[in-house]
Amino acid sequence: MSRSAHPAGPRHADVWPEGHYSAPPADLNALDPKVWAQTVTRTDTGEVSVGGIGVAALAEEFGTPAYFVDETDFRARARAWRTAFGHDADVFYAGKAFLSRAIVRWLHEEGLNLDVCSGGELTTALSAGMPADRIAFHGNNKSTDEITQAIEAGVGRIVLDSFQEIVRVAHIAQSLGTRQRVQIRVTVGVEAHTHEFIATAHEDQKFGIALADGQAAEAVRRALTLDGLELIGIHSHIGSQIFDMAGFEVAARRVVALLAAVRDEHGVELPEIDLGGGLGIAYTSDDDPREPHEIAKALGEIVTRECEAAKLRTPRISVEPGRAIVGPTALTLYEVGTIKPLEGLRTYVSVDGGMSDNIRTALYDAEYSVALVSRTSDAEPMLVRVVGKHCESGDIVVKDAFLPSDLAPGDLIAVPATGAYCRSMASNYNHALRPPVVAVRDGEARVIVRRETEEDLLRLDVG
Ligand code: LLP
């Protein structure tokens, strides 16, 4: 996948991207369960339903565009991660993927912990009743206010991201008369994306403290001397949308080597390691993600093996999946508007949302699937590009896909796997009103984040 996009988004006049699936799927009405949320199904009338409710009724009641999250699927995925990692490990859902108070309550009920990376996420978590000791606080530039808020709330851990932060957190904790449990985030010289990983000697990035040149060892040395800190472990996060476990293997090996070095130098065996998030999901039928139990088994085996070799007690492992839990559980429902056929090229299908509700295609060249969901069709497939209504040619939702050639304005189409990093990265570009998030379950629908209104826009604009 290309990582270099046109400044205004991916190029928009090319024909067929190399290496892309070149033929339409055998059945345009089929819904690949890999890509769609668990309860999504086509009913006898040909309409698609989610959580037991047809999309036409959902569009009627909640409008479009809107995100619909399948609560049954979310809970099942959260539970699958929890069960796969068992009692000797912890799962921290990464709230940056998507966070709301309902989500926090579901996580709490399903026994998951929560990773937050801003004061706003922390406030949301606390206000929905997540116990503070089950929250990890992240960020490469936490403000003094955020650190104070986190320590006062009693968060279970702060993940230290820099040398300055080691001192800052220690100082604030001490002045509050407490000792804060912390991990140190290291960069292990591994960067992983999808099917490959790259091992680099030095990490050219803003996060964490490099293992290279003894920097992480020095960070541990400093943290161990400060009264305000209780160093409980080492943290590593290697990338996003990863299918290949090899990157985690290298990361785990390097983190365990640091634990062994710490034991040799200080006589201390740090009790925890966190291997971060980044596990991939299926955006299209071409993607083959791993199941949580396979991931848990692979990570457990790697860490146990490396610890045995280094004669270390196996530390408690934690992971931070965001996308892998929430990503597949939601779809975005759009109404088709303008249709512009370009003879011999493709058909542009405009929808009533766009880059304001899904920036990932413009930002990362991300790939998505799309289907006609308000009815079935036996018409011939046509190559489409689903675009938004923003004043920008890079405003693309789905780069290349097939929809039936009888598609018409007023039809409903849905983009699956939009649970992660869509609503959480949504914007008001062109003064778009950010869509609602509606939870559906067993025939009932409930707004968990309401649609923005023009009043909301004007309330911020003080004139
Ligand atoms: N832990 C840490 C420390 C992270 O930085 C992240 C993501 C996660 C966990 C969760 O990663 P996940 O399992 O959700 O992949 N906006 C981008 C993704 C940015 C991820 C940043 N960190 C996207 O839309 O693909």
Residues whose N, C-alpha, C, O or C-beta is under 5 A from the ligand:
A	BS01	LLP	A94 A97 H237 G239 S240 Q241 G276 G277 G278 L279 E320 P321 G322 R323 A324 R360 Y421
